[in-house]
Amino acid sequence: MANKKLLPLDILYAVAEILTARSDMDSLKTSSLACRDFRRICEKQIFAKVDLTADDGSLVDQFKKLLDIKPEAATFVQDVRLFLDPPYSSNLLTVLSSMKALDGSPSVNLRLLEFLDIYMESKEGVLRLLLEDYESLKSLTIRLHMDWDLRGTLSAMKPRTKENLQSLSLELDDVTGQDRDPFLGLCDELKSFPSASALKKIEVKIFVMSDCDCSTRLEYWSAFDEVLQGGNFRFLEEVSLAVNINRYWSDDKTLEAKLQSIAKSAFCRLEQAADVRFQCIIATDLE
């Protein structure tokens, strides 16, 4: 019987990389059955990117079963893609923490997370994410697409998280009503930040529903100016506020004119701050 000759490892790596570049997962899986060395090389590519998105959450359950059988697969994961609609969004942390490395430590270490972008309709889901103890979080983005305010969210964050955060971006949708705070409680939440806050940049986008109005009360709008220039944000360098007024049935720009007039007096301190770049854009979007 002829002696078997194995291909050099660099050639095996090259083959696996070519198949990965072609997104040929079927060939990678087949190649992984050739020999032990090639299996490990292929598996590093197969599990490098894991997409757990599914309408019924079945892929999450399947991946957890795989890790129970083959725990070393978690060490190959470099990119996890996961979009979970309610009620699955509240289980996001449970899913991520179930992925363990070979030494038993979490393969997804949220303490070392630097950028967090939250897009959720569930306030409970947002809260569960914000309550984590982030040691290295630098940038936080929250996009709300449901009719609820921010009270009890940012204030629930760990003091260390708020102290280290450098960039905060928020998108507030469905803002309507003359008697409703257009910032949805954001100004009160910012008061919970420590005096040693490292926040350098804050960006707020407010979307007024189609053919609806929002508050034109000066005290609501000036609260944003007061909290940011109240002394807690000594390192603040950039503030951006954008108000997008959606109009479908008419091109009425009365609300836009009122808000632009209010802006001239509501943000005096931000406008005059020598160390802060302040931008306020109020516009009507004709759909």
Residue pairs with C-beta under 8 A, 6 or more apart in sequence:
6 35
6 37
9 37
9 41
12 37
12 38
12 41
13 41
15 31
16 28
16 31
16 38
16 41
16 42
16 44
16 45
17 45
19 27
19 28
19 31
19 42
19 45
20 28
20 45
20 48
25 46
28 42
28 45
28 46
29 42
29 46
31 38
31 42
32 38
32 39
32 42
32 43
32 46
33 39
43 73
43 76
44 76
46 76
47 73
47 76
47 77
48 76
48 77
48 78
48 79
49 77
49 78
49 79
49 81
50 63
50 77
50 79
50 80
50 81
51 59
51 81
51 82
52 59
52 60
52 63
52 80
52 81
52 82
52 95
53 59
53 81
53 82
53 83
53 84
54 60
55 85
57 84
57 88
57 91
60 82
60 88
60 91
60 95
64 95
64 98
66 73
67 73
67 74
67 98
67 99
67 100
71 100
71 102
72 102
74 99
74 100
74 101
74 102
74 107
75 101
75 102
75 107
77 99
77 107
80 96
80 99
80 108
82 92
82 95
82 96
84 91
84 92
85 121
86 120
86 121
86 122
86 125
87 122
89 120
89 121
89 122
89 125
90 122
90 124
90 125
90 128
92 125
92 128
92 129
93 110
93 128
93 129
93 132
96 106
96 108
96 110
97 106
97 108
99 106
99 107
99 108
100 106
100 107
101 107
110 132
110 133
110 134
111 132
111 133
111 134
111 135
111 136
112 135
112 136
113 134
113 136
113 137
114 136
114 137
114 138
114 139
115 137
115 138
115 139
116 129
116 134
116 137
116 139
116 140
116 141
117 141
117 143
118 126
118 129
118 130
118 140
118 141
118 142
118 143
119 143
119 145
120 126
120 143
120 144
121 145
121 146
122 146
123 146
123 148
123 153
126 142
126 144
126 153
127 152
127 153
127 156
130 153
130 154
130 156
130 157
131 156
131 157
131 158
132 158
132 161
133 158
133 160
133 161
134 158
134 160
134 161
134 164
135 160
135 164
136 164
137 161
137 164
137 165
138 164
138 165
138 166
138 167
139 165
139 166
139 167
139 168
139 169
140 165
140 167
140 168
140 169
141 168
141 169
141 170
141 171
142 150
142 153
142 169
142 170
142 171
143 170
143 171
143 173
144 150
144 170
144 171
144 172
144 173
144 184
145 173
145 174
146 173
146 174
147 174
148 184
149 181
149 184
149 185
150 170
150 172
150 183
150 184
150 185
150 186
150 189
151 185
151 188
151 189
153 189
154 162
154 186
154 189
154 190
154 192
154 193
155 188
155 189
155 192
157 192
159 194
162 192
162 193
162 194
162 197
163 193
163 194
163 196
163 197
163 198
164 198
165 197
165 198
165 199
166 198
166 199
166 200
166 201
167 199
167 200
167 201
167 202
167 203
168 199
168 201
168 202
168 203
169 202
169 203
169 204
170 186
170 203
170 204
170 205
171 205
171 207
172 182
172 183
172 184
172 186
172 204
172 205
172 206
172 207
173 207
174 207
174 209
175 182
175 184
175 206
175 207
175 208
175 209
175 214
176 208
176 209
176 212
176 213
176 214
177 213
177 214
177 215
178 213
178 214
178 215
178 216
178 217
179 215
180 214
180 215
181 187
181 215
181 220
181 223
182 206
182 214
182 215
182 220
182 221
182 243
183 204
183 206
183 220
183 223
183 224
186 204
186 224
187 223
187 224
187 226
187 227
190 227
190 228
190 232
191 227
191 230
191 232
193 199
193 232
193 233
194 232
195 231
195 232
195 234
197 232
197 233
197 234
197 235
198 235
199 233
199 235
199 236
200 235
200 236
200 237
200 238
201 236
201 237
201 238
201 239
201 240
202 228
202 236
202 238
202 239
202 240
203 238
203 239
203 240
204 224
204 240
204 241
204 242
205 242
205 244
206 214
206 241
206 242
206 243
206 244
207 244
207 246
208 214
208 243
208 244
208 245
208 246
208 255
209 246
210 246
210 247
210 248
210 249
210 287
211 246
211 247
211 248
211 249
211 250
213 255
214 243
214 245
214 255
215 221
216 255
216 258
216 259
216 262
218 262
218 265
218 266
221 259
221 262
221 263
221 266
221 267
222 265
222 266
222 267
224 241
224 266
224 267
225 266
225 267
225 268
225 269
225 270
226 269
228 236
228 239
228 270
229 269
229 270
229 273
236 275
236 276
237 275
237 276
237 277
238 276
238 277
238 278
239 270
239 276
239 277
239 278
239 279
240 278
240 279
240 280
241 267
241 279
241 280
241 281
242 280
242 281
242 282
242 283
243 259
243 281
243 282
243 283
244 283
244 285
245 255
245 256
245 259
245 282
245 283
245 284
245 285
246 284
246 285
246 287
247 284
247 285
247 286
247 287
248 286
248 287
251 284
251 286
252 284
253 284
255 284
256 282
256 283
256 284
259 282
260 282
263 280
263 282
267 278
267 280
270 276
270 278
271 278
